[in-house]
């Protein structure tokens, strides 16, 4: 029996490698996904190396230089309402904006996948208890739920991340539960169970490999939503606190200057739009690449 099991695993391994190789090849042929991925990677690198890239201190203010237009000598993208260099603040703002846009989705991916896989694999009362609890969160729109939780916890970056994580756990858990319910009834899972494999072994070897693909693609699509919600919380004063640079907070502080210098005031909003747009296109490209029927 051990020899036949080994031969089965050996024959299955190239198939798995072939699938992921096919996914990688499809991604390299998707020019839109490559461009969007390159933009996201460039923004992440910009955020990491912000102290070396930014031309000035993002917190240095000068009332004499307030609301300078784009192209001002020494201030390529102008200045804000306190005379701070906009280019430097946008570069440093990428740190908090990307942190608050990516971290909640990653945390929700881990927690939601765990809850969904357990609910879908065990079934019965366990499934009912987990999924009915999750359904409670669907009674509230995501924006309202994020604002309510952040308001209850108080303003701050950590509390904003916690509130956004709670918002994204239910949809990810529901997708994971749905896929797990479909996979657990397949023949190879029943064969593994009949051969005496334990539940943890079945989940680790047979369930997770089939579940995490669709869940990861779905979570990638949530990055754009999370970026907008995180910026909205900071805009409302429930996220980042002044004077730290963050794109949503910068939109809030610059809203009074929209009639004086609209192009400078629109720059943080453009950055939020750019990241959200690229995340959506990346998710579409990844979804197409992982589609076995294409």
Buried (B, 14 or more C-beta within 10 A) or exposed (E): EEEEEEEEEEEEEEEEEEBEEBBEEBBEEBEEBBBBBEBBEEBBEBBEEBEEBBEBEBBEBEEEBBBBEBEBEEBEBBBBBBBBBBBBBBBBBBBBBBBBBBBBBBBBBBBBBBBBBBBBBBBEEEBEEBBEEBEEBEEBEBBEBBBEBBBEBEBBBEBBBBBBBBBBBBBBBBBBBBBBBEBBEEEBBEEBBEEEBEEEEBBEBBBBEBBBBBBBBBBBBBBBBBBBBBBBBBBBBBBBEBEBBBBBBBBBBBEEBEEEBEEBBBBBBEBBBBBBBBBBBBBBBBBBBBEEEE
